[in-house]
Amino acid sequence: MLFGRLTERAQRVLAHAQEEAIRLNHSNIGTEHLLLGLMKEPEGIAAKVLESFNITEDKVIEEV
């Protein structure tokens, strides 16, 4: 994948997702990690929508 073609925010989301996968001791980055990565960008639209539904990082991690 060519990360240079992504926006800075998208690159940060992917970096957060990778960090979450490592932190959770998972060998692959999955959709759950991407979701957590999106949540770590509070100014992004995805984080705002998730927050409006009271979906927290802790709830997502609990399900992972």
PDB file of N, CA, C, O and CB in Angstrom:
ATOM      1  N   MET A   1       0.845  -1.172   0.000  1.00  0.00           N
ATOM      2  CA  MET A   1       0.000   0.000   0.000  1.00  0.00           C
ATOM      3  C   MET A   1       0.890   1.234   0.000  1.00  0.00           C
ATOM      4  O   MET A   1       1.941   1.254   0.639  1.00  0.00           O
ATOM      5  CB  MET A   1      -0.961  -0.001   1.216  1.00  0.00           C
ATOM      6  N   LEU A   2       0.471   2.233  -0.702  1.00  0.00           N
ATOM      7  CA  LEU A   2       1.227   3.475  -0.771  1.00  0.00           C
ATOM      8  C   LEU A   2       0.668   4.458   0.249  1.00  0.00           C
ATOM      9  O   LEU A   2      -0.305   5.164  -0.017  1.00  0.00           O
ATOM     10  CB  LEU A   2       1.180   4.075  -2.200  1.00  0.00           C
ATOM     11  N   PHE A   3       1.296   4.494   1.416  1.00  0.00           N
ATOM     12  CA  PHE A   3       0.811   5.347   2.493  1.00  0.00           C
ATOM     13  C   PHE A   3       0.891   6.820   2.134  1.00  0.00           C
ATOM     14  O   PHE A   3       0.118   7.627   2.650  1.00  0.00           O
ATOM     15  CB  PHE A   3       1.593   5.085   3.755  1.00  0.00           C
ATOM     16  N   GLY A   4       1.815   7.179   1.259  1.00  0.00           N
ATOM     17  CA  GLY A   4       1.961   8.568   0.861  1.00  0.00           C
ATOM     18  C   GLY A   4       0.740   9.129   0.166  1.00  0.00           C
ATOM     19  O   GLY A   4       0.570  10.346   0.098  1.00  0.00           O
ATOM     20  N   ARG A   5      -0.107   8.269  -0.348  1.00  0.00           N
ATOM     21  CA  ARG A   5      -1.303   8.718  -1.049  1.00  0.00           C
ATOM     22  C   ARG A   5      -2.473   8.926  -0.096  1.00  0.00           C
ATOM     23  O   ARG A   5      -3.523   9.427  -0.498  1.00  0.00           O
ATOM     24  CB  ARG A   5      -1.685   7.718  -2.124  1.00  0.00           C
ATOM     25  N   LEU A   6      -2.296   8.545   1.156  1.00  0.00           N
ATOM     26  CA  LEU A   6      -3.351   8.711   2.153  1.00  0.00           C
ATOM     27  C   LEU A   6      -3.217  10.070   2.823  1.00  0.00           C
ATOM     28  O   LEU A   6      -2.139  10.663   2.847  1.00  0.00           O
ATOM     29  CB  LEU A   6      -3.297   7.581   3.206  1.00  0.00           C
ATOM     30  N   THR A   7      -4.324  10.554   3.366  1.00  0.00           N
ATOM     31  CA  THR A   7      -4.258  11.800   4.127  1.00  0.00           C
ATOM     32  C   THR A   7      -3.445  11.559   5.394  1.00  0.00           C
ATOM     33  O   THR A   7      -3.233  10.419   5.807  1.00  0.00           O
ATOM     34  CB  THR A   7      -5.688  12.327   4.475  1.00  0.00           C
ATOM     35  N   GLU A   8      -2.998  12.648   5.998  1.00  0.00           N
ATOM     36  CA  GLU A   8      -2.239  12.522   7.249  1.00  0.00           C
ATOM     37  C   GLU A   8      -3.075  11.837   8.319  1.00  0.00           C
ATOM     38  O   GLU A   8      -2.565  11.008   9.073  1.00  0.00           O
ATOM     39  CB  GLU A   8      -1.776  13.903   7.746  1.00  0.00           C
ATOM     40  N   ARG A   9      -4.354  12.180   8.387  1.00  0.00           N
ATOM     41  CA  ARG A   9      -5.231  11.569   9.388  1.00  0.00           C
ATOM     42  C   ARG A   9      -5.354  10.063   9.139  1.00  0.00           C
ATOM     43  O   ARG A   9      -5.300   9.275  10.084  1.00  0.00           O
ATOM     44  CB  ARG A   9      -6.628  12.236   9.365  1.00  0.00           C
ATOM     45  N   ALA A  10      -5.518   9.664   7.891  1.00  0.00           N
ATOM     46  CA  ALA A  10      -5.628   8.239   7.572  1.00  0.00           C
ATOM     47  C   ALA A  10      -4.341   7.504   7.942  1.00  0.00           C
ATOM     48  O   ALA A  10      -4.384   6.376   8.433  1.00  0.00           O
ATOM     49  CB  ALA A  10      -5.943   8.042   6.073  1.00  0.00           C
ATOM     50  N   GLN A  11      -3.204   8.142   7.706  1.00  0.00           N
ATOM     51  CA  GLN A  11      -1.928   7.535   8.087  1.00  0.00           C
ATOM     52  C   GLN A  11      -1.840   7.365   9.599  1.00  0.00           C
ATOM     53  O   GLN A  11      -1.349   6.347  10.086  1.00  0.00           O
ATOM     54  CB  GLN A  11      -0.754   8.388   7.581  1.00  0.00           C
ATOM     55  N   ARG A  12      -2.320   8.371  10.345  1.00  0.00           N
ATOM     56  CA  ARG A  12      -2.309   8.271  11.809  1.00  0.00           C
ATOM     57  C   ARG A  12      -3.244   7.166  12.286  1.00  0.00           C
ATOM     58  O   ARG A  12      -2.911   6.431  13.216  1.00  0.00           O
ATOM     59  CB  ARG A  12      -2.713   9.613  12.446  1.00  0.00           C
ATOM     60  N   VAL A  13      -4.410   7.042  11.659  1.00  0.00           N
ATOM     61  CA  VAL A  13      -5.353   5.978  12.023  1.00  0.00           C
ATOM     62  C   VAL A  13      -4.695   4.617  11.830  1.00  0.00           C
ATOM     63  O   VAL A  13      -4.807   3.747  12.694  1.00  0.00           O
ATOM     64  CB  VAL A  13      -6.652   6.077  11.178  1.00  0.00           C
ATOM     65  N   LEU A  14      -4.017   4.427  10.715  1.00  0.00           N
ATOM     66  CA  LEU A  14      -3.338   3.151  10.467  1.00  0.00           C
ATOM     67  C   LEU A  14      -2.223   2.909  11.476  1.00  0.00           C
ATOM     68  O   LEU A  14      -2.021   1.779  11.921  1.00  0.00           O
ATOM     69  CB  LEU A  14      -2.770   3.117   9.049  1.00  0.00           C
ATOM     70  N   ALA A  15      -1.505   3.957  11.835  1.00  0.00           N
ATOM     71  CA  ALA A  15      -0.446   3.821  12.843  1.00  0.00           C
ATOM     72  C   ALA A  15      -1.050   3.445  14.193  1.00  0.00           C
ATOM     73  O   ALA A  15      -0.515   2.589  14.897  1.00  0.00           O
ATOM     74  CB  ALA A  15       0.369   5.134  12.966  1.00  0.00           C
ATOM     75  N   HIS A  16      -2.166   4.086  14.556  1.00  0.00           N
ATOM     76  CA  HIS A  16      -2.852   3.741  15.812  1.00  0.00           C
ATOM     77  C   HIS A  16      -3.337   2.291  15.773  1.00  0.00           C
ATOM     78  O   HIS A  16      -3.225   1.567  16.763  1.00  0.00           O
ATOM     79  CB  HIS A  16      -4.049   4.700  16.062  1.00  0.00           C
ATOM     80  N   ALA A  17      -3.869   1.877  14.636  1.00  0.00           N
ATOM     81  CA  ALA A  17      -4.361   0.506  14.495  1.00  0.00           C
ATOM     82  C   ALA A  17      -3.220  -0.491  14.689  1.00  0.00           C
ATOM     83  O   ALA A  17      -3.386  -1.516  15.350  1.00  0.00           O
ATOM     84  CB  ALA A  17      -5.019   0.305  13.113  1.00  0.00           C
ATOM     85  N   GLN A  18      -2.077  -0.186  14.115  1.00  0.00           N
ATOM     86  CA  GLN A  18      -0.914  -1.059  14.278  1.00  0.00           C
ATOM     87  C   GLN A  18      -0.493  -1.118  15.744  1.00  0.00           C
ATOM     88  O   GLN A  18      -0.187  -2.192  16.261  1.00  0.00           O
ATOM     89  CB  GLN A  18       0.259  -0.569  13.405  1.00  0.00           C
ATOM     90  N   GLU A  19      -0.479   0.029  16.407  1.00  0.00           N
ATOM     91  CA  GLU A  19      -0.121   0.070  17.829  1.00  0.00           C
ATOM     92  C   GLU A  19      -1.079  -0.773  18.664  1.00  0.00           C
ATOM     93  O   GLU A  19      -0.659  -1.478  19.582  1.00  0.00           O
ATOM     94  CB  GLU A  19      -0.118   1.518  18.337  1.00  0.00           C
ATOM     95  N   GLU A  20      -2.368  -0.697  18.341  1.00  0.00           N
ATOM     96  CA  GLU A  20      -3.367  -1.476  19.082  1.00  0.00           C
ATOM     97  C   GLU A  20      -3.167  -2.972  18.858  1.00  0.00           C
ATOM     98  O   GLU A  20      -3.268  -3.758  19.800  1.00  0.00           O
ATOM     99  CB  GLU A  20      -4.790  -1.066  18.663  1.00  0.00           C
ATOM    100  N   ALA A  21      -2.887  -3.363  17.633  1.00  0.00           N
ATOM    101  CA  ALA A  21      -2.651  -4.781  17.346  1.00  0.00           C
ATOM    102  C   ALA A  21      -1.456  -5.283  18.145  1.00  0.00           C
ATOM    103  O   ALA A  21      -1.494  -6.377  18.708  1.00  0.00           O
ATOM    104  CB  ALA A  21      -2.418  -5.005  15.832  1.00  0.00           C
ATOM    105  N   ILE A  22      -0.410  -4.494  18.192  1.00  0.00           N
ATOM    106  CA  ILE A  22       0.785  -4.871  18.953  1.00  0.00           C
ATOM    107  C   ILE A  22       0.457  -4.941  20.440  1.00  0.00           C
ATOM    108  O   ILE A  22       0.834  -5.892  21.125  1.00  0.00           O
ATOM    109  CB  ILE A  22       1.938  -3.867  18.702  1.00  0.00           C
ATOM    110  N   ARG A  23      -0.254  -3.916  20.936  1.00  0.00           N
ATOM    111  CA  ARG A  23      -0.595  -3.859  22.361  1.00  0.00           C
ATOM    112  C   ARG A  23      -1.447  -5.056  22.784  1.00  0.00           C
ATOM    113  O   ARG A  23      -1.309  -5.569  23.894  1.00  0.00           O
ATOM    114  CB  ARG A  23      -1.335  -2.556  22.676  1.00  0.00           C
ATOM    115  N   LEU A  24      -2.328  -5.493  21.883  1.00  0.00           N
ATOM    116  CA  LEU A  24      -3.205  -6.626  22.182  1.00  0.00           C
ATOM    117  C   LEU A  24      -2.561  -7.966  21.827  1.00  0.00           C
ATOM    118  O   LEU A  24      -3.188  -9.020  21.927  1.00  0.00           O
ATOM    119  CB  LEU A  24      -4.519  -6.476  21.433  1.00  0.00           C
ATOM    120  N   ASN A  25      -1.303  -7.902  21.411  1.00  0.00           N
ATOM    121  CA  ASN A  25      -0.540  -9.103  21.070  1.00  0.00           C
ATOM    122  C   ASN A  25      -1.174  -9.893  19.921  1.00  0.00           C
ATOM    123  O   ASN A  25      -1.202 -11.124  19.931  1.00  0.00           O
ATOM    124  CB  ASN A  25      -0.411  -9.995  22.293  1.00  0.00           C
ATOM    125  N   HIS A  26      -1.685  -9.146  18.923  1.00  0.00           N
ATOM    126  CA  HIS A  26      -2.261  -9.766  17.737  1.00  0.00           C
ATOM    127  C   HIS A  26      -1.250  -9.655  16.596  1.00  0.00           C
ATOM    128  O   HIS A  26      -0.566  -8.640  16.466  1.00  0.00           O
ATOM    129  CB  HIS A  26      -3.623  -9.095  17.352  1.00  0.00           C
ATOM    130  N   SER A  27      -1.157 -10.678  15.786  1.00  0.00           N
ATOM    131  CA  SER A  27      -0.152 -10.689  14.719  1.00  0.00           C
ATOM    132  C   SER A  27      -0.618  -9.981  13.448  1.00  0.00           C
ATOM    133  O   SER A  27       0.198  -9.675  12.580  1.00  0.00           O
ATOM    134  CB  SER A  27       0.222 -12.112  14.388  1.00  0.00           C
ATOM    135  N   ASN A  28      -1.908  -9.720  13.330  1.00  0.00           N
ATOM    136  CA  ASN A  28      -2.446  -9.041  12.154  1.00  0.00           C
ATOM    137  C   ASN A  28      -3.267  -7.838  12.578  1.00  0.00           C
ATOM    138  O   ASN A  28      -3.807  -7.795  13.683  1.00  0.00           O
ATOM    139  CB  ASN A  28      -3.300 -10.001  11.310  1.00  0.00           C
ATOM    140  N   ILE A  29      -3.354  -6.870  11.691  1.00  0.00           N
ATOM    141  CA  ILE A  29      -4.219  -5.722  11.929  1.00  0.00           C
ATOM    142  C   ILE A  29      -5.572  -6.054  11.318  1.00  0.00           C
ATOM    143  O   ILE A  29      -5.691  -6.276  10.113  1.00  0.00           O
ATOM    144  CB  ILE A  29      -3.616  -4.396  11.321  1.00  0.00           C
ATOM    145  N   GLY A  30      -6.583  -6.084  12.166  1.00  0.00           N
ATOM    146  CA  GLY A  30      -7.935  -6.402  11.716  1.00  0.00           C
ATOM    147  C   GLY A  30      -8.854  -5.197  11.823  1.00  0.00           C
ATOM    148  O   GLY A  30      -8.438  -4.106  12.214  1.00  0.00           O
ATOM    149  N   THR A  31     -10.104  -5.416  11.468  1.00  0.00           N
ATOM    150  CA  THR A  31     -11.078  -4.329  11.510  1.00  0.00           C
ATOM    151  C   THR A  31     -11.247  -3.772  12.920  1.00  0.00           C
ATOM    152  O   THR A  31     -11.519  -2.584  13.093  1.00  0.00           O
ATOM    153  CB  THR A  31     -12.418  -4.807  10.981  1.00  0.00           C
ATOM    154  N   GLU A  32     -11.086  -4.627  13.923  1.00  0.00           N
ATOM    155  CA  GLU A  32     -11.211  -4.153  15.304  1.00  0.00           C
ATOM    156  C   GLU A  32     -10.109  -3.149  15.637  1.00  0.00           C
ATOM    157  O   GLU A  32     -10.335  -2.191  16.377  1.00  0.00           O
ATOM    158  CB  GLU A  32     -11.160  -5.338  16.285  1.00  0.00           C
ATOM    159  N   HIS A  33      -8.926  -3.373  15.090  1.00  0.00           N
ATOM    160  CA  HIS A  33      -7.812  -2.454  15.327  1.00  0.00           C
ATOM    161  C   HIS A  33      -8.023  -1.146  14.559  1.00  0.00           C
ATOM    162  O   HIS A  33      -7.693  -0.065  15.048  1.00  0.00           O
ATOM    163  CB  HIS A  33      -6.473  -3.109  14.914  1.00  0.00           C
ATOM    164  N   LEU A  34      -8.577  -1.264  13.355  1.00  0.00           N
ATOM    165  CA  LEU A  34      -8.887  -0.063  12.581  1.00  0.00           C
ATOM    166  C   LEU A  34      -9.940   0.772  13.301  1.00  0.00           C
ATOM    167  O   LEU A  34      -9.856   2.000  13.327  1.00  0.00           O
ATOM    168  CB  LEU A  34      -9.374  -0.436  11.166  1.00  0.00           C
ATOM    169  N   LEU A  35     -10.931   0.101  13.886  1.00  0.00           N
ATOM    170  CA  LEU A  35     -11.955   0.808  14.649  1.00  0.00           C
ATOM    171  C   LEU A  35     -11.324   1.566  15.812  1.00  0.00           C
ATOM    172  O   LEU A  35     -11.642   2.731  16.050  1.00  0.00           O
ATOM    173  CB  LEU A  35     -13.021  -0.174  15.166  1.00  0.00           C
ATOM    174  N   LEU A  36     -10.437   0.904  16.526  1.00  0.00           N
ATOM    175  CA  LEU A  36      -9.735   1.562  17.635  1.00  0.00           C
ATOM    176  C   LEU A  36      -8.879   2.719  17.121  1.00  0.00           C
ATOM    177  O   LEU A  36      -8.791   3.765  17.764  1.00  0.00           O
ATOM    178  CB  LEU A  36      -8.856   0.546  18.397  1.00  0.00           C
ATOM    179  N   GLY A  37      -8.254   2.528  15.973  1.00  0.00           N
ATOM    180  CA  GLY A  37      -7.457   3.600  15.379  1.00  0.00           C
ATOM    181  C   GLY A  37      -8.307   4.809  15.028  1.00  0.00           C
ATOM    182  O   GLY A  37      -7.894   5.949  15.241  1.00  0.00           O
ATOM    183  N   LEU A  38      -9.492   4.560  14.491  1.00  0.00           N
ATOM    184  CA  LEU A  38     -10.412   5.652  14.171  1.00  0.00           C
ATOM    185  C   LEU A  38     -10.832   6.400  15.427  1.00  0.00           C
ATOM    186  O   LEU A  38     -10.983   7.622  15.414  1.00  0.00           O
ATOM    187  CB  LEU A  38     -11.646   5.118  13.444  1.00  0.00           C
ATOM    188  N   MET A  39     -11.018   5.664  16.500  1.00  0.00           N
ATOM    189  CA  MET A  39     -11.454   6.268  17.758  1.00  0.00           C
ATOM    190  C   MET A  39     -10.367   7.149  18.371  1.00  0.00           C
ATOM    191  O   MET A  39     -10.665   8.037  19.170  1.00  0.00           O
ATOM    192  CB  MET A  39     -11.859   5.184  18.747  1.00  0.00           C
ATOM    193  N   LYS A  40      -9.135   6.911  18.009  1.00  0.00           N
ATOM    194  CA  LYS A  40      -8.017   7.692  18.555  1.00  0.00           C
ATOM    195  C   LYS A  40      -7.812   9.009  17.806  1.00  0.00           C
ATOM    196  O   LYS A  40      -6.914   9.783  18.139  1.00  0.00           O
ATOM    197  CB  LYS A  40      -6.732   6.871  18.506  1.00  0.00           C
ATOM    198  N   GLU A  41      -8.635   9.259  16.806  1.00  0.00           N
ATOM    199  CA  GLU A  41      -8.612  10.531  16.077  1.00  0.00           C
ATOM    200  C   GLU A  41      -9.921  11.258  16.392  1.00  0.00           C
ATOM    201  O   GLU A  41     -10.857  11.223  15.593  1.00  0.00           O
ATOM    202  CB  GLU A  41      -8.432  10.309  14.512  1.00  0.00           C
ATOM    203  N   PRO A  42      -9.990  11.915  17.554  1.00  0.00           N
ATOM    204  CA  PRO A  42     -11.251  12.481  18.033  1.00  0.00           C
ATOM    205  C   PRO A  42     -11.868  13.544  17.126  1.00  0.00           C
ATOM    206  O   PRO A  42     -13.070  13.797  17.210  1.00  0.00           O
ATOM    207  CB  PRO A  42     -11.039  13.067  19.372  1.00  0.00           C
ATOM    208  N   GLU A  43     -11.078  14.162  16.272  1.00  0.00           N
ATOM    209  CA  GLU A  43     -11.618  15.178  15.369  1.00  0.00           C
ATOM    210  C   GLU A  43     -12.203  14.560  14.097  1.00  0.00           C
ATOM    211  O   GLU A  43     -12.843  15.249  13.305  1.00  0.00           O
ATOM    212  CB  GLU A  43     -10.530  16.181  15.003  1.00  0.00           C
ATOM    213  N   GLY A  44     -11.981  13.268  13.910  1.00  0.00           N
ATOM    214  CA  GLY A  44     -12.502  12.596  12.726  1.00  0.00           C
ATOM    215  C   GLY A  44     -13.988  12.321  12.849  1.00  0.00           C
ATOM    216  O   GLY A  44     -14.522  12.200  13.952  1.00  0.00           O
ATOM    217  N   ILE A  45     -14.642  12.225  11.720  1.00  0.00           N
ATOM    218  CA  ILE A  45     -16.085  12.005  11.712  1.00  0.00           C
ATOM    219  C   ILE A  45     -16.454  10.655  12.314  1.00  0.00           C
ATOM    220  O   ILE A  45     -17.473  10.543  12.995  1.00  0.00           O
ATOM    221  CB  ILE A  45     -16.622  12.101  10.295  1.00  0.00           C
ATOM    222  N   ALA A  46     -15.646   9.636  12.074  1.00  0.00           N
ATOM    223  CA  ALA A  46     -15.945   8.298  12.605  1.00  0.00           C
ATOM    224  C   ALA A  46     -15.962   8.317  14.127  1.00  0.00           C
ATOM    225  O   ALA A  46     -16.855   7.736  14.744  1.00  0.00           O
ATOM    226  CB  ALA A  46     -14.912   7.268  12.101  1.00  0.00           C
ATOM    227  N   ALA A  47     -14.990   8.975  14.732  1.00  0.00           N
ATOM    228  CA  ALA A  47     -14.931   9.048  16.197  1.00  0.00           C
ATOM    229  C   ALA A  47     -16.149   9.773  16.749  1.00  0.00           C
ATOM    230  O   ALA A  47     -16.686   9.386  17.787  1.00  0.00           O
ATOM    231  CB  ALA A  47     -13.643   9.755  16.653  1.00  0.00           C
ATOM    232  N   LYS A  48     -16.580  10.808  16.070  1.00  0.00           N
ATOM    233  CA  LYS A  48     -17.747  11.570  16.526  1.00  0.00           C
ATOM    234  C   LYS A  48     -19.022  10.737  16.424  1.00  0.00           C
ATOM    235  O   LYS A  48     -19.864  10.781  17.321  1.00  0.00           O
ATOM    236  CB  LYS A  48     -17.897  12.860  15.708  1.00  0.00           C
ATOM    237  N   VAL A  49     -19.167   9.984  15.343  1.00  0.00           N
ATOM    238  CA  VAL A  49     -20.347   9.125  15.189  1.00  0.00           C
ATOM    239  C   VAL A  49     -20.345   8.041  16.256  1.00  0.00           C
ATOM    240  O   VAL A  49     -21.371   7.793  16.889  1.00  0.00           O
ATOM    241  CB  VAL A  49     -20.387   8.490  13.778  1.00  0.00           C
ATOM    242  N   LEU A  50     -19.210   7.395  16.462  1.00  0.00           N
ATOM    243  CA  LEU A  50     -19.118   6.346  17.482  1.00  0.00           C
ATOM    244  C   LEU A  50     -19.431   6.907  18.865  1.00  0.00           C
ATOM    245  O   LEU A  50     -20.123   6.271  19.660  1.00  0.00           O
ATOM    246  CB  LEU A  50     -17.717   5.706  17.475  1.00  0.00           C
ATOM    247  N   GLU A  51     -18.921   8.092  19.143  1.00  0.00           N
ATOM    248  CA  GLU A  51     -19.183   8.731  20.435  1.00  0.00           C
ATOM    249  C   GLU A  51     -20.676   9.015  20.607  1.00  0.00           C
ATOM    250  O   GLU A  51     -21.211   8.876  21.707  1.00  0.00           O
ATOM    251  CB  GLU A  51     -18.375  10.039  20.564  1.00  0.00           C
ATOM    252  N   SER A  52     -21.346   9.408  19.530  1.00  0.00           N
ATOM    253  CA  SER A  52     -22.781   9.705  19.618  1.00  0.00           C
ATOM    254  C   SER A  52     -23.598   8.461  19.954  1.00  0.00           C
ATOM    255  O   SER A  52     -24.711   8.570  20.470  1.00  0.00           O
ATOM    256  CB  SER A  52     -23.275  10.307  18.304  1.00  0.00           C
ATOM    257  N   PHE A  53     -23.055   7.286  19.667  1.00  0.00           N
ATOM    258  CA  PHE A  53     -23.713   6.025  20.007  1.00  0.00           C
ATOM    259  C   PHE A  53     -23.172   5.436  21.311  1.00  0.00           C
ATOM    260  O   PHE A  53     -23.447   4.283  21.644  1.00  0.00           O
ATOM    261  CB  PHE A  53     -23.538   5.020  18.871  1.00  0.00           C
ATOM    262  N   ASN A  54     -22.401   6.239  22.040  1.00  0.00           N
ATOM    263  CA  ASN A  54     -21.797   5.811  23.315  1.00  0.00           C
ATOM    264  C   ASN A  54     -20.909   4.583  23.161  1.00  0.00           C
ATOM    265  O   ASN A  54     -20.830   3.748  24.062  1.00  0.00           O
ATOM    266  CB  ASN A  54     -22.884   5.516  24.334  1.00  0.00           C
ATOM    267  N   ILE A  55     -20.250   4.479  22.028  1.00  0.00           N
ATOM    268  CA  ILE A  55     -19.300   3.391  21.805  1.00  0.00           C
ATOM    269  C   ILE A  55     -17.935   3.901  22.244  1.00  0.00           C
ATOM    270  O   ILE A  55     -17.374   4.816  21.642  1.00  0.00           O
ATOM    271  CB  ILE A  55     -19.286   2.916  20.294  1.00  0.00           C
ATOM    272  N   THR A  56     -17.416   3.297  23.295  1.00  0.00           N
ATOM    273  CA  THR A  56     -16.139   3.733  23.856  1.00  0.00           C
ATOM    274  C   THR A  56     -15.035   2.759  23.481  1.00  0.00           C
ATOM    275  O   THR A  56     -15.280   1.629  23.059  1.00  0.00           O
ATOM    276  CB  THR A  56     -16.234   3.866  25.382  1.00  0.00           C
ATOM    277  N   GLU A  57     -13.826   3.234  23.648  1.00  0.00           N
ATOM    278  CA  GLU A  57     -12.655   2.393  23.402  1.00  0.00           C
ATOM    279  C   GLU A  57     -12.691   1.150  24.295  1.00  0.00           C
ATOM    280  O   GLU A  57     -12.380   0.045  23.850  1.00  0.00           O
ATOM    281  CB  GLU A  57     -11.355   3.191  23.644  1.00  0.00           C
ATOM    282  N   ASP A  58     -13.070   1.343  25.544  1.00  0.00           N
ATOM    283  CA  ASP A  58     -13.141   0.215  26.484  1.00  0.00           C
ATOM    284  C   ASP A  58     -14.148  -0.836  26.030  1.00  0.00           C
ATOM    285  O   ASP A  58     -13.892  -2.035  26.151  1.00  0.00           O
ATOM    286  CB  ASP A  58     -13.511   0.713  27.883  1.00  0.00           C
ATOM    287  N   LYS A  59     -15.292  -0.393  25.509  1.00  0.00           N
ATOM    288  CA  LYS A  59     -16.305  -1.341  25.031  1.00  0.00           C
ATOM    289  C   LYS A  59     -15.784  -2.142  23.842  1.00  0.00           C
ATOM    290  O   LYS A  59     -16.019  -3.347  23.743  1.00  0.00           O
ATOM    291  CB  LYS A  59     -17.596  -0.598  24.641  1.00  0.00           C
ATOM    292  N   VAL A  60     -15.077  -1.468  22.947  1.00  0.00           N
ATOM    293  CA  VAL A  60     -14.530  -2.160  21.775  1.00  0.00           C
ATOM    294  C   VAL A  60     -13.480  -3.170  22.215  1.00  0.00           C
ATOM    295  O   VAL A  60     -13.486  -4.312  21.755  1.00  0.00           O
ATOM    296  CB  VAL A  60     -13.920  -1.149  20.771  1.00  0.00           C
ATOM    297  N   ILE A  61     -12.581  -2.760  23.099  1.00  0.00           N
ATOM    298  CA  ILE A  61     -11.526  -3.664  23.575  1.00  0.00           C
ATOM    299  C   ILE A  61     -12.130  -4.867  24.286  1.00  0.00           C
ATOM    300  O   ILE A  61     -11.643  -5.988  24.145  1.00  0.00           O
ATOM    301  CB  ILE A  61     -10.560  -2.922  24.519  1.00  0.00           C
ATOM    302  N   GLU A  62     -13.185  -4.632  25.047  1.00  0.00           N
ATOM    303  CA  GLU A  62     -13.867  -5.727  25.750  1.00  0.00           C
ATOM    304  C   GLU A  62     -14.382  -6.777  24.763  1.00  0.00           C
ATOM    305  O   GLU A  62     -14.351  -7.974  25.052  1.00  0.00           O
ATOM    306  CB  GLU A  62     -15.036  -5.178  26.593  1.00  0.00           C
ATOM    307  N   GLU A  63     -14.848  -6.329  23.613  1.00  0.00           N
ATOM    308  CA  GLU A  63     -15.381  -7.245  22.601  1.00  0.00           C
ATOM    309  C   GLU A  63     -14.279  -7.939  21.808  1.00  0.00           C
ATOM    310  O   GLU A  63     -14.491  -9.015  21.249  1.00  0.00           O
ATOM    311  CB  GLU A  63     -16.294  -6.494  21.651  1.00  0.00           C
ATOM    312  N   VAL A  64     -13.112  -7.324  21.763  1.00  0.00           N
ATOM    313  CA  VAL A  64     -11.991  -7.908  21.025  1.00  0.00           C
ATOM    314  C   VAL A  64     -11.441  -9.051  21.843  1.00  0.00           C
ATOM    315  O   VAL A  64     -10.484  -9.704  21.426  1.00  0.00           O
ATOM    316  CB  VAL A  64     -10.881  -6.851  20.723  1.00  0.00           C
TER     317      VAL A  64
END
